[in-house]
Amino acid sequence: MVVIPLGRHIYSGATLCCDPVSWFTRARLISNPSAFVLGLPALGKSTLVRRMAIGLAGYGVMPLVLGDLKPDYVASTEALGGQVITLGPGRGYLNVLDPGEATAAAQRLRAAGHHDLAAEVLADAHGRRHTIVAALLTIMRGAPPTDREETILDRALKVLDTRTDHQHGAVPVLGDLLRVIQDGPSEVRAVALDRGSDERYRAITENLEASLIGLVGGGRLGETFSRPTTNPMRRDAPVVYDVSSIDDSQMDLQAATLLACWSAGFGTVNVANVLADAGLEPRRHYLVVLDELWRALRAGRGMVDRVDALTRLNRNRGVGQVMISHTMSDLLALPTEEDRMKARGFVERSGLVICAGLPSAEMQLLTSAVRLSRAEQDLLMGWQDPPSWDPDTGDETPPPGRGKFLVKVGGRPGIPIDVQLTTAEQSLRDSNRLWHPTIPTATTASATASSGPGSAAPVAPS
């Protein structure tokens, strides 16, 4: 009975209080403040995580939803008085070269005499910018940059920082990085190994230059990441990045946006932690939610390493983390065995694994990462059944597994729970709202009826 009441035990009716932060910090039941949530669509994964986020917010742990594709968390974040950042074509921009609050934080740290911490903040910001630019290139190409291109990017970013007037609030964009590589300063030429030849330098950097032009000038990823950030992220309030305007057909853009949001979010958390270490701000704790993980992993070869780099940089930073995906098949449908092993490691390293209904084909894959008894497997397979056929009553019959989850910690027996929503929670989100029949108003019906011969007035459902 520690902190967040998550649901009731299916058999005993006892209340289970559970979340990755409380079970790590207070109950000492897990060694890693993280959770991985698996389950088929429409069974309540996002609702479960939203309950954790709302509950922890009441204890001062701020939820950060770094990429909401449906959206599932916008209403709850607004209800908590948090910040909603909208991204998408024509809706908002996120500059991946923006160090966020790292530059201002470094200035505060130097003024207070914490020069080592200032260097740490700037180094972390540099690493994250390098990682996210390489990730965008990976998505553009379907393959990661070469070792030489990675080195050129690293050096070009350092040169760009020396050229940028941070004292007056100047923030570089991808176009500025492209110009540094095109100019070919001596520092970049040295790591490109051009041997003093302009022609050789152009040949070495041609593919990198072409990829960056694609990021700056539009291409598949548009201009979302190459313009100044529209709405900078706060570190003192719950935050959700609303990316629901990006269509499912734009999978590359979805994956790139998720990665950019994760990078920006983890960077902000690091700044908050370093300022707290220096005694310049109060200590803040966060619950970071990474939804639709499979979309980012499938964006191209090498993406597992990019995701791993972003999340590992945040390890031991006083942050709880929840990753959400549909099935183990989503994680393991990657081109190389090395990537599949790393993706499985996301589940294996989680302190909590919470499963909703899953098909029988998943059991062999799931048990390779999480120990499940035969009874537990049967329970999960039963929860993925469709609702009963009852078309005559007119009542909506939910699937038998909706709201039911199995909480697993290591090899311990799982805890099967049923999550029942409060009235306040029910009003926050309805994933099926676009499928509900609507009764037209009198104005709409009148306008339709008078629209001319052959027009059919809408019929209200019985």
N, C-alpha and C positions, 0 to 999 in steps of 0.2 A: 504494500500500500504506500507507494512512494510517488507523490506529485500527481501526474496526469492520469485521470481515470479514462482508460482507453476503451474498455468494453467489459462484458460479463462472460465468465467461463460458460461454455455451451452446456456442460453437463451439471456443474454444481451451482451456477448462477452467481458465484463469487465475483467481485469486481477485481479486474486486473488494472493496476496502475503501471504504465509503461511508456517510456520514451528513451531514446539513446542518450540524451544528456543526463537525465536523472539517474538512470541505471549505471552510468559511468561515474558521476560525481558524488551522488548521495548513497545509492544502494550498493555500489561497488560490485555489481553483478556482471559487468562486461569490462573488458580491458581496452576497448576502443569505442569512443562516442559516435558510432556510426550505425546506420541501418540500411539494408537493401530490401526493397519491397518489390515482390514479383506477383503477377496475376494477370488473367485475361482482362480485356476491356470491360467496362461497365459493371465491375464487381465492387468498386469503392476504394481503389488504391489512393486516389487523390483525396478523397474524403477522409480516409484514415490519417494521412499525413497532415491534412489541414487541421484535424483535431489536435494532433501533437503541436502544431505551430501555434494555434490559438491558446492552448493550455500553457505552453512554455512562455508565450508573450506575457501571460499574467504573472509569471515569476521573473520577468526581466530579461528573458532570453529572446532576442529579436529574430524573427524569421526573415530569411532572405531567399526568395524564390527566384533563382537565376535562370529564367526562361519559362514562361507559362504559355503553352501552345493552344490551349483550348478556349478560353482561359478558366482555370479552376480556382485561382487564388486571388483574383483581383478584388472581388467583393469583400473577402475576409480581410485583406490588407487595408482596404479603405475603411472598413469597420474598426480596425485597430488604430486608425489614424496614421497609417503609413504612407509610403511614397509609391506611386504607380508610374513606371517608366515605359512608355509605349515606343516600340521599335517596329520597323517594317517599311516597305517601299512607300515613300511620300509621307510617312507618319513619324519618323524620328531617326536620328543617326547616332552611332556609337563609334567614336574615333578610337581605333585600336592602338594608336600611338600616344593616346592621352595618358600620362602617368597618374591621372586622377589627383588625389590629394597628397601624393608622395612628395612632390616638390615643395609644397607649402609645409608639409610635416617635417621635411629635412631642414628647412630654414628654422623652424621652431626648435628643433632638437639642437642645432648648432648654437642657436642663441642661448640655450640652456646649458651648453657645455657638453652635450652628448654627441660628440662627433662620430663615435663608432656606430651608434644607433642610426645617425643620419646616413652614414654610408650603407648600412644594412637596408634601410628603406629604399634608397636609390638603386641598389643592386637588385633587390627583389622586383622593383618596377621594371628595370631593364630586362631581367629574365622573363618576366611575364609578357612583355611586349615582343621580345624575340620569339617566344613560344607561340603566341597567337598569330604573328605574321607568318611563321613557318606553317602553322596549321591551316591558315587561309590558302597558302600556296599549295598545300597538300590536297585540299578540297578542289581547287581549281584544276590541278593536274591529274588527280586520282593517284598520285604517288608523292612521297616526301621529297623535299629539296635534297640535293647532293650535299656531301660533307663540305665541299668547297663553297657552295652557295650559302650554307648555314654560317660559315665563318665570315663570308662577305657581308651577310646581313648583320651579324653581330658587330662587326667593325663599323659598318655604315651607320648603325643606330648610335654608336658612341660618337662618331663624327657629327651626326645630326644634333646630338645633345649639346656639343660644344658650340654649334652654330646658332642654337636657339636661345633667345633672350628670356629665360625663365623668370628673371627678376621683374619683368613687366607683364607677366602673365601670358607670354607667347606659348602656344602649344603646337607642335608639328603634326602634320597629317601624312598619309601615305604618299601623296604627291611630292612632299619634301624629301622623303626617303628615296623615292625614285630619282629625284634630281641629284642627290648625293652620289648614287651609283652611276648615273649618266655622266656626272662631272669627273668622276674618277680621281678623287684626291689621293695623295701619296699613301696615306694610311690604308686605304681600301686596296689600292694597287699592290701593296706589299703582301697582303694576305691572299690576293687573287693570283699571285705568282705570274704576273704578266711579263716579267723579264725585261721591263723597260719598253715594251712594244705596245703602241696604241692599238694596233690591229689585233694583237693577241688578247688585250684586255677586252675589246669589244666582243670578240668571239667567246671569251670565257663568260661574260656577263649577259650575253644576248638572251638566253632563255629566261634568266631571272628578270631581266628588264621587261621582256614580253609579258611575263606573268604579272608583274606589278602594274603594268599598263592596263591589263585586264581588270585588276582590282580598283584602279583609280578611275578608269574610263567607263565603267559599267560592267559589261560581261554578265556571266551567270549570277554573280553575287551583287550586281547593281552597285550603288554608291553608298550603301548603308554604313560602310566602315571607313570611308575615305573623306568624310566631312567632319567638321567640329561636332563634338558631342552636344546633343540637343538638351538633355536633362541630366546633369551630373548626379551621380548616386550619393545619397546621404549615408552616414555611418551611425547615426543616432536614432534610427527609426526602422520599423519593418519596411522591407522593399520587395516589390515584385516587378520583374521585367515582363511586360505584356507583349508577346510576339505572336499573338493569335491571328494577326492580319496576314501573316505569311502563309500562303496556300500550301496544302500537303503535296502538291505537284512540284513545288520548289524545294526539294529535299536538300539540295546542296546549300541553299540559302538558309534553310532551317537549321541545319547542322552548324554552319558557320556562325549564325547568330547565337545559338546556344553556347558555343565555345567562347565567343566574345563576351557574352554575359557572365559566364563562369570566371573568365579571366578578370573582368572588371570587379566582380563581387569579391573574389579572393584577394585581389589587390587592396580593396577598401578595408577588408578585415585585417590584413597585415598591418596597414597604417594604424588602425585603431589599437591593435595590440602593442605596437612599438611605442606609441604615445603613452599608453597606459604603463608600459614597463619603465618609461622615463618619469612617471608621476605627473605628466602634463594633462592627463584626462582620466576619468574614472574607468575602471575595467568593465568592458562590455563583453557579453557572450552572445553567440549567434547560433541559429539553426539554419544551415544551408541546405536548400532543397534543389536537387538536380533531377528534373523530370525528363522522361523520354530519352534516356541514356543511349538507347540503341540507334537513334537517328544520328548522333554524332559519331558513334563508332563505325557505322557503315559508310561514312562519307568518303573514305578513301584509305588506301594502304598506309599504315603508319599512324592512323588517328588514335589508336589505343595508347600509343606512347604520348601523344599530345594531351589526351585526357588524364593519363596517369601523372604527367608532369604538373599539370595544373592543380590536381587534387593533392598530390604528395607535398607540394610546396606549402600546403596549409596544415600539414600534420602537426600535432602537438601545439596548436595555436588557440586552444580554448574554444573550439568550434565543434558543434555537433553537425553531422552530415547525413543526409538521406538521399540515396539514389533510387530511382524508380524505373522499372522496365517491365515489359510484358512477360517474356519467357526467357529461359536459358538459351533457347534456340536463337533468339534475337542477338544475344551476346556472342554466341559461338558461330554464327553464320559469317565468319570473317575469312579472308583469303588464305591466311597463313596460320600454321599451328602455333607459332610464337605469339601472334595476336590473340588467338583463341585462349591460350593459357593465361595471358595477362588479363583478358576480359573476365575469365572465370575467377581470377584473383580478386576482382572487385567484390565478388560475393563472399569469397573465402575470408577476406580480411575484415568484413563487416562484423561489428559486435553483435548486432541483431539481424536476423533474416526473417522477414515477415511475408508469408505466402498466402495469396488468395487462391481461388479455383484455378487448376491447371490441368491440361489434358494428359492422358496416360503416356503419350509419347515423350513428355517432358521428364518423366520420373527418372529415367536412367541418367539424363544430363544433370538433373538437379541433385541427385544423390551422389554424383561425383564431386560436388562442392559442399553439400549439406547432408548430414546423416539423418535419414528418415526411416522410421519403422514401416512395416507393411500396412499397419493400421493408419498411420499418418498419410501415407500415399493414397490409400483408398479414400480418406476424408477429403483430400485436396481434389481428387478426381471427381468425387460426388458433387463438390461445390461448383464445378464448371458446367453442370447440366443446364439446359435451357429451362425457362418457366413452364409450368403446366399449361396444357391447352384448355382454355375455358373462355371461348369467344362470346358466350351468351350472356354472361353476367355484366359485361361492360366495365368491370373493375380491372385495374392494372395489376397483374400478378408478377411480382418481382422474381428474378431467378433465385433458386434455393441458396446459392452461394453469395448473394449480395450482402455485404457487410460482415462476412465471416472470414476470419484470418487465423493462421497458425503461426504463433510466435516461437521462433527457434533461437536458442543460444548454444552454439557449439553442438556437442553430442547429447545434450540434455533432452528429455522428453519435451515435445512441443506443447504449447498452451493454446488450445482452441478457444477463440473468443467470438462473440457476436457484438457488433458495434451498432448501437441504437442512437439516432441523432436527436438532439434537442430541437425545440422549435426554432431557436435562433440559428442553429446550424442549417436546418432545412431551408431557410430563407436565403442562404448565401450563394447557393449554386445548384443548378439543375442541368446536368450534362445533356439531357434529352429535350431541352426546352424547344428546340426548333421542330420537333416531331409532334408536339402537342397540337390538337385541333384548336382553331381559334374561331370564335363567334364574331362575325363582323358587326361593327357598330351600325346604327341606323344611317349615319351619314355615308358610310362606305357602301352599304346596300343600296341606298338611294342613288348614289353616283354611278354604281355599276348598272342598275336597272335603266338609267336614263342615258346610257352611253351609246344607244343606237340600236337598230334592228339586229336581231341575232345575238345580242348580248345576253349572257346567262347570269342571273343574280346568284351570289354565293348561297349555299345551303348550309344552315347551321346543323352541326352533327346532333343526332338524336341521343 
